[in-house]
Amino acid sequence: MNVGDRVRLLTGTEEGIVTRLLDSELVEVAIDNDFTIPVLRREVVVVAQEEGKNFDRTAIEYSAGQMPGKSANASKKDRSKRPSAPVAAKAVQPSLQEALAAVASSGAGVAKIGGPAAGAPKQAAAAKGLFLALVHQSPELLGVTLINNTEADVLFTYGEETSARPYRALAADKLAPKSSTKPLSFLHMKDFETWPAVIIQLLPTRLNGDAAYELLTKRQGFKASTFYSSSRPAPVIGKDAYLFQLDERAAAAITPEKLVQEAPAPTPEPTKPAGVDIAALKAQLSGDAPAKPAAVIAAATPAPTAPVVAPPHEFDLHLEALRPDNKEEMSSTAILRIQLDAFEDALVRALATNMHEIVFIHGMGNGVLRKEIHRQLSRNKDIKFFEDARKEKFGFGATLVRLK
């Protein structure tokens, strides 16, 4: 099981994508493309093409607009009764998006929607624009490339951002129309979780053109839930790549008025100090004149903050204890999120109020909540140790946490 594998939960109907390998027994799965939950490896199964071979049906395929657990089953078909004679293949009808892209690339007023002409090679419609493409150099190595599928030259800068370093410039050059750069950097699939965010600046320009354009700045991060669905044929280079468009918002032309440099505002002359009354100053220093009272500036009173309330020694994480008035039906992922938020809040308050220990009652269940609590406790430097609480009172459904 690797990052990016599509998996199905054995204990429910949810499907998702593996985004992280937490340890040897636990993985993180993205459900509905944005919500992640920890799941035991033995409770998920990889959705693979082998389903079609073993069960005589096609495996689940996700097209545009489909999400795991919702419209994924639309691609399953019962093919138990197949005709013995070969069936003529139907002409492939391009999608509306491909038709609009064809209009944009050809400049024609009307796109002809239909199958390819007889004998003509099938080609993917090349959308106009500027793209970031991650192209496979090998099964595990990707090259980061910029593609200019426009009619203008583009000045660009390329840099990367990591948690250890806010920005590092790596390349700057001019990209000609209908061309691509050589790989600007390389990324390994095994290091997907630590990939840097890519920061690109783009400035379209035309020689002898009649307009100047504003600078476009794009920061592109990578999430497993959306990265693997971005694979498609890339324009100009003619290869499959993980493709991200950089100019969803076209560069705006700068009006001539903005190009006129405004005159700097005049610098005000320093004011001359007022004259000093020598007689009055002597009288005040000698004590004959009363001294002027100094202005007293009231100190700013800080806004009162609510005191931190210590949690109970035995903190119950069951949903009926956290939300006794709740009557709506909730999914298991939503309940787990509520329980983890309550656990984190109680642990912070226990540390802030100098508690020596606290017991979290999480119950047995399928062990996902207990596993996630133990994972977070093992990473907290303020925890002395944690262990299963008294078994005669809680069984294996509670964890005792000793704080430093």
C-alpha angles and dihedrals in degrees: 000000000000139000108281097031115136110232139182124219113239093208096052146009097267122119129189149144127277107244101171140012102224097183141321092296105027133064133180116236126194111222119197089002096283114044116077127198133179113245133181113249092233090058096059134062126201115246103225141163089258088082089079093053097045100039100029093243137098120269120245113281123191118215130183111306096017122118132190114273095014118059097001095103092060090088095056114103132177107241099170090121108051123170115248094219117075115256120223112251116249121238111263111244114211118233123249090255091056091048092052090047090053090054091050094050097044099037091225120147095228128033117219106230111203145089123304119277118265111278094007116126116247111248130179115243109256111224117215119242145068118301141188108218128191106201125190112247088174133349090278103027126076127192118214110225137173119222124200108198095168137092095248135079114250127208109207144179123201126202141154133228125207135171090254096046123031095209139356121183113221108168144007127180147123119274117208123222117280093011142106137217127245113257108299093194140348129238128195119221091220089062094050094126092058099042113137123241112254119231117195130179118200130191116181115209138174125203108243088003122157098225140053121216136216121250116261118213120192129184112195120191125181127234122180092225092064105019098074093050092057094074112120141126111298122221123242096012094055096218136115111260143157096265129200122177113226101190104054083138107049117229109266119233115243113236118233090246091063091050092060107096110234117233112253116254113256114261111242114241116245112260117244116244114256118251119271121233101228094191094051090047092052091048092052093047092048092052096245092114124052114253116245112249113250117243110257115217113204112232114246109258111225115236111258114253125212112253118250111252117215115236120239117276090244108044115194114211097186113123093237089057095046096043109019092168096050113122102163123101113249133190121246091250092054092048091050091052092052092049094049092048090052091048093051092047093049092048092051092049091047091054093045093053094046096244114176096215143353134194120221113203105206102154127223106274114134093325097246095117093046091049093050092047091051091047093054093044092052090058097048113098092200092066116094094192142316133211142162110294123238105315093205089063106030105013108210093325100094139058126211113215120197112202127209 
